[in-house]
């Protein structure tokens, strides 16, 4: 076997890497269709076609449109946790960790269409009810718990006033971010940079 043959041979991808790529492409297609045409246009047929796959593959992978949405929720949750780790929020003061979390939320609305699709789907799930609403409620409950942990840390390290009520404040902060996301969907011209600055100012003054 010649050296050129060695150079031209590509390493075989594992089954796990193929599964990961197909899921990524399908969820990217889901995001694109929601951004362009709305939630109702995101069917298995349209998503699979946009991603270059068959409807059968999408159905086999996710089972249902709800399953596809749950996969998007899980993927974004993993991405968010990895991003927080990259910003070393575990070593910041409680206040700094909250401010970092808030900044990332606003930046994601600008830079990542996946999060805009997420909130579009969440709005529909809230209106329709059912199991999918519970999945979004769980995701937002996880965000509330994360913020509550930051608040407790801040009260321990002195960066947050001990008189702050932990759980209600975490819920209000999460609701502020949710409201900002929904508003940005209703008003594409919303000044997210100004909203982010105002949110940080509220945290600095209120905590």
C-alpha positions as a Markdown table, in Angstrom:
| # | Residue | x | y | z |
|---|---|---|---|---|
| 1 | Unk | 0.0 | 0.0 | 0.0 |
| 2 | Unk | 1.5 | 3.3 | -1.1 |
| 3 | Unk | 2.0 | 6.3 | 1.2 |
| 4 | Unk | -0.5 | 8.3 | -0.9 |
| 5 | Unk | -3.2 | 5.6 | -0.2 |
| 6 | Unk | -2.5 | 6.0 | 3.5 |
| 7 | Unk | -2.9 | 9.8 | 3.2 |
| 8 | Unk | -6.1 | 9.6 | 1.2 |
| 9 | Unk | -7.9 | 7.1 | 3.4 |
| 10 | Unk | -10.3 | 8.8 | 5.8 |
| 11 | Unk | -10.7 | 7.3 | 9.2 |
| 12 | Unk | -14.0 | 5.5 | 9.5 |
| 13 | Unk | -16.6 | 7.3 | 11.7 |
| 14 | Unk | -18.1 | 5.4 | 14.5 |
| 15 | Unk | -21.8 | 4.6 | 14.8 |
| 16 | Unk | -22.0 | 7.0 | 17.7 |
| 17 | Unk | -20.4 | 9.9 | 15.7 |
| 18 | Unk | -22.9 | 9.2 | 12.8 |
| 19 | Unk | -25.8 | 9.3 | 15.3 |
| 20 | Unk | -24.5 | 12.6 | 16.8 |
| 21 | Unk | -24.1 | 14.2 | 13.4 |
| 22 | Unk | -27.5 | 13.2 | 12.2 |
| 23 | Unk | -29.2 | 14.5 | 15.4 |
| 24 | Unk | -27.2 | 17.7 | 15.1 |
| 25 | Unk | -28.3 | 18.2 | 11.5 |
| 26 | Unk | -31.9 | 17.4 | 12.2 |
| 27 | Unk | -32.1 | 19.9 | 15.1 |
| 28 | Unk | -30.3 | 22.5 | 13.1 |
| 29 | Unk | -33.0 | 22.0 | 10.4 |
| 30 | Unk | -35.7 | 22.3 | 13.0 |
| 31 | Unk | -34.2 | 25.6 | 14.2 |
| 32 | Unk | -34.0 | 27.0 | 10.7 |
| 33 | Unk | -37.6 | 26.1 | 9.7 |
| 34 | Unk | -39.0 | 27.6 | 12.9 |
| 35 | Unk | -37.0 | 30.8 | 12.3 |
| 36 | Unk | -38.2 | 31.1 | 8.7 |
| 37 | Unk | -41.7 | 29.7 | 8.8 |
| 38 | Unk | -42.9 | 29.2 | 12.3 |
| 39 | Unk | -43.4 | 26.3 | 14.6 |
| 40 | Unk | -46.3 | 24.8 | 12.7 |
| 41 | Unk | -44.1 | 24.3 | 9.6 |
| 42 | Unk | -41.6 | 22.1 | 11.5 |
| 43 | Unk | -43.0 | 18.7 | 10.6 |
| 44 | Unk | -41.0 | 15.5 | 10.3 |
| 45 | Unk | -41.1 | 15.8 | 6.5 |
| 46 | Unk | -39.9 | 19.3 | 6.4 |
| 47 | Unk | -37.2 | 18.9 | 9.0 |
| 48 | Unk | -35.8 | 15.6 | 7.5 |
| 49 | Unk | -35.9 | 17.1 | 4.0 |
| 50 | Unk | -34.0 | 20.2 | 5.1 |
| 51 | Unk | -31.4 | 18.1 | 6.9 |
| 52 | Unk | -31.0 | 15.7 | 3.8 |
| 53 | Unk | -32.5 | 12.7 | 5.5 |
| 54 | Unk | -35.7 | 10.6 | 5.1 |
| 55 | Unk | -38.7 | 11.1 | 7.2 |
| 56 | Unk | -38.2 | 7.6 | 8.5 |
| 57 | Unk | -34.8 | 8.4 | 10.0 |
| 58 | Unk | -36.3 | 11.4 | 11.8 |
| 59 | Unk | -39.2 | 9.4 | 13.1 |
| 60 | Unk | -36.9 | 6.5 | 14.1 |
| 61 | Unk | -34.5 | 8.9 | 16.0 |
| 62 | Unk | -37.1 | 11.0 | 17.8 |
| 63 | Unk | -40.4 | 9.1 | 17.7 |
| 64 | Unk | -42.5 | 12.2 | 17.5 |
| 65 | Unk | -42.3 | 16.0 | 17.1 |
| 66 | Unk | -42.5 | 16.2 | 20.9 |
| 67 | Unk | -39.5 | 13.8 | 21.0 |
| 68 | Unk | -37.6 | 16.1 | 18.6 |
| 69 | Unk | -38.4 | 19.1 | 20.9 |
| 70 | Unk | -37.2 | 17.2 | 23.9 |
| 71 | Unk | -34.0 | 16.5 | 22.2 |
| 72 | Unk | -33.5 | 20.2 | 21.4 |
| 73 | Unk | -34.2 | 21.0 | 25.1 |
| 74 | Unk | -31.6 | 18.5 | 26.2 |
| 75 | Unk | -29.0 | 19.6 | 23.7 |
| 76 | Unk | -29.4 | 23.3 | 24.7 |
| 77 | Unk | -29.3 | 22.4 | 28.4 |
| 78 | Unk | -26.0 | 20.5 | 27.9 |
| 79 | Unk | -24.6 | 23.4 | 25.8 |
| 80 | Unk | -25.6 | 25.9 | 28.5 |
| 81 | Unk | -23.9 | 23.9 | 31.3 |
| 82 | Unk | -20.8 | 23.5 | 29.2 |
| 83 | Unk | -20.7 | 27.3 | 28.5 |
| 84 | Unk | -21.1 | 28.1 | 32.2 |
| 85 | Unk | -18.2 | 25.8 | 32.9 |
| 86 | Unk | -16.1 | 27.5 | 30.3 |
| 87 | Unk | -16.8 | 30.8 | 32.1 |
| 88 | Unk | -15.8 | 29.3 | 35.4 |
| 89 | Unk | -19.0 | 30.2 | 37.2 |
| 90 | Unk | -18.1 | 27.7 | 39.9 |
| 91 | Unk | -15.2 | 29.9 | 41.0 |
| 92 | Unk | -17.0 | 33.3 | 40.8 |
| 93 | Unk | -18.8 | 35.0 | 43.6 |
| 94 | Unk | -22.6 | 34.4 | 43.7 |
| 95 | Unk | -23.3 | 37.8 | 42.2 |
| 96 | Unk | -20.7 | 37.4 | 39.5 |
| 97 | Unk | -22.1 | 34.0 | 38.6 |
| 98 | Unk | -25.7 | 35.5 | 38.3 |
| 99 | Unk | -24.5 | 38.4 | 36.1 |
| 100 | Unk | -22.5 | 36.0 | 33.9 |
| 101 | Unk | -25.6 | 33.8 | 33.5 |
| 102 | Unk | -27.8 | 36.8 | 32.6 |
| 103 | Unk | -25.3 | 38.1 | 30.1 |
| 104 | Unk | -25.1 | 34.6 | 28.4 |
| 105 | Unk | -28.8 | 34.4 | 28.2 |
| 106 | Unk | -29.1 | 37.7 | 26.3 |
| 107 | Unk | -26.1 | 36.9 | 24.1 |
| 108 | Unk | -27.6 | 33.5 | 23.1 |
| 109 | Unk | -30.8 | 35.3 | 21.9 |
| 110 | Unk | -28.6 | 37.3 | 19.5 |
| 111 | Unk | -26.1 | 34.7 | 18.5 |
| 112 | Unk | -27.9 | 31.4 | 18.6 |
| 113 | Unk | -31.1 | 30.8 | 16.6 |
| 114 | Unk | -31.5 | 27.5 | 18.5 |
| 115 | Unk | -32.5 | 29.4 | 21.6 |
| 116 | Unk | -35.0 | 31.5 | 19.7 |
| 117 | Unk | -36.5 | 28.3 | 18.4 |
| 118 | Unk | -36.6 | 27.0 | 21.9 |
| 119 | Unk | -38.6 | 29.9 | 23.2 |
| 120 | Unk | -41.0 | 29.7 | 20.2 |
| 121 | Unk | -41.6 | 26.1 | 21.0 |
| 122 | Unk | -42.0 | 26.9 | 24.8 |
| 123 | Unk | -44.6 | 29.5 | 24.0 |
| 124 | Unk | -46.6 | 27.0 | 22.0 |
| 125 | Unk | -46.3 | 24.3 | 24.7 |
| 126 | Unk | -47.4 | 26.7 | 27.4 |
| 127 | Unk | -50.6 | 27.5 | 25.4 |
| 128 | Unk | -51.4 | 23.9 | 24.5 |
| 129 | Unk | -50.5 | 22.1 | 27.7 |
| 130 | Unk | -49.7 | 18.4 | 27.8 |
| 131 | Unk | -46.5 | 16.6 | 28.4 |
| 132 | Unk | -44.4 | 19.0 | 26.4 |
| 133 | Unk | -45.3 | 21.8 | 28.7 |
| 134 | Unk | -44.1 | 19.7 | 31.6 |
| 135 | Unk | -40.8 | 19.3 | 29.8 |
| 136 | Unk | -40.3 | 23.0 | 29.4 |
| 137 | Unk | -41.4 | 23.6 | 33.0 |
| 138 | Unk | -38.7 | 21.1 | 34.2 |
| 139 | Unk | -36.1 | 22.9 | 32.1 |
| 140 | Unk | -37.0 | 26.3 | 33.6 |
| 141 | Unk | -37.2 | 24.7 | 37.1 |
| 142 | Unk | -33.6 | 23.6 | 36.6 |
| 143 | Unk | -32.7 | 27.2 | 35.7 |
| 144 | Unk | -34.4 | 28.4 | 38.8 |
| 145 | Unk | -32.5 | 25.9 | 40.9 |
| 146 | Unk | -29.2 | 27.0 | 39.3 |
| 147 | Unk | -29.9 | 30.7 | 40.1 |
| 148 | Unk | -31.0 | 29.8 | 43.6 |
| 149 | Unk | -27.6 | 28.1 | 44.1 |
| 150 | Unk | -25.8 | 31.2 | 42.9 |
| 151 | Unk | -27.8 | 33.3 | 45.3 |
| 152 | Unk | -27.0 | 31.1 | 48.3 |
| 153 | Unk | -23.3 | 31.2 | 47.3 |
| 154 | Unk | -23.5 | 35.0 | 47.1 |
| 155 | Unk | -25.0 | 35.2 | 50.6 |
| 156 | Unk | -22.2 | 33.0 | 51.9 |
| 157 | Unk | -19.4 | 34.9 | 50.2 |
| 158 | Unk | -20.9 | 38.3 | 51.0 |
| 159 | Unk | -21.7 | 39.5 | 47.5 |
| 160 | Unk | -25.5 | 39.2 | 48.0 |
| 161 | Unk | -27.5 | 40.6 | 50.8 |
| 162 | Unk | -28.6 | 37.9 | 53.3 |
| 163 | Unk | -32.1 | 39.4 | 53.5 |
| 164 | Unk | -32.7 | 38.3 | 49.9 |
| 165 | Unk | -35.4 | 35.6 | 49.7 |
| 166 | Unk | -33.6 | 32.8 | 47.7 |
| 167 | Unk | -36.4 | 30.9 | 45.9 |
| 168 | Unk | -38.7 | 33.7 | 45.0 |
| 169 | Unk | -35.7 | 35.8 | 43.8 |
| 170 | Unk | -34.4 | 33.0 | 41.7 |
| 171 | Unk | -37.9 | 32.6 | 40.2 |
| 172 | Unk | -38.2 | 36.3 | 39.4 |
| 173 | Unk | -34.8 | 36.3 | 37.8 |
| 174 | Unk | -35.7 | 33.4 | 35.6 |
| 175 | Unk | -39.0 | 35.0 | 34.7 |
| 176 | Unk | -37.2 | 38.2 | 33.7 |
| 177 | Unk | -35.1 | 36.3 | 31.3 |
| 178 | Unk | -38.0 | 34.3 | 29.9 |
| 179 | Unk | -40.0 | 37.5 | 29.5 |
| 180 | Unk | -37.1 | 39.1 | 27.6 |
| 181 | Unk | -36.8 | 36.1 | 25.3 |
| 182 | Unk | -40.5 | 36.1 | 24.5 |
| 183 | Unk | -40.5 | 39.9 | 23.9 |
| 184 | Unk | -37.6 | 39.5 | 21.5 |
| 185 | Unk | -39.8 | 37.1 | 19.5 |
| 186 | Unk | -42.7 | 39.5 | 19.5 |
| 187 | Unk | -40.5 | 42.5 | 18.6 |
| 188 | Unk | -37.5 | 41.5 | 16.4 |
| 189 | Unk | -36.3 | 45.1 | 16.7 |
| 190 | Unk | -36.0 | 45.0 | 20.5 |
| 191 | Unk | -32.8 | 46.4 | 21.8 |
| 192 | Unk | -31.4 | 43.4 | 23.6 |
| 193 | Unk | -28.1 | 45.1 | 24.4 |
| 194 | Unk | -30.0 | 47.8 | 26.3 |
| 195 | Unk | -32.2 | 45.2 | 28.0 |
| 196 | Unk | -29.1 | 43.2 | 29.1 |
| 197 | Unk | -27.6 | 46.3 | 30.6 |
| 198 | Unk | -30.8 | 47.1 | 32.4 |
| 199 | Unk | -31.1 | 43.6 | 33.8 |
| 200 | Unk | -27.5 | 43.7 | 35.1 |
| 201 | Unk | -28.2 | 47.1 | 36.7 |
| 202 | Unk | -31.3 | 45.7 | 38.4 |
| 203 | Unk | -29.2 | 42.8 | 39.8 |
| 204 | Unk | -26.5 | 45.1 | 41.1 |
| 205 | Unk | -29.1 | 47.4 | 42.8 |
| 206 | Unk | -31.4 | 44.7 | 44.0 |
| 207 | Unk | -29.1 | 42.0 | 45.4 |
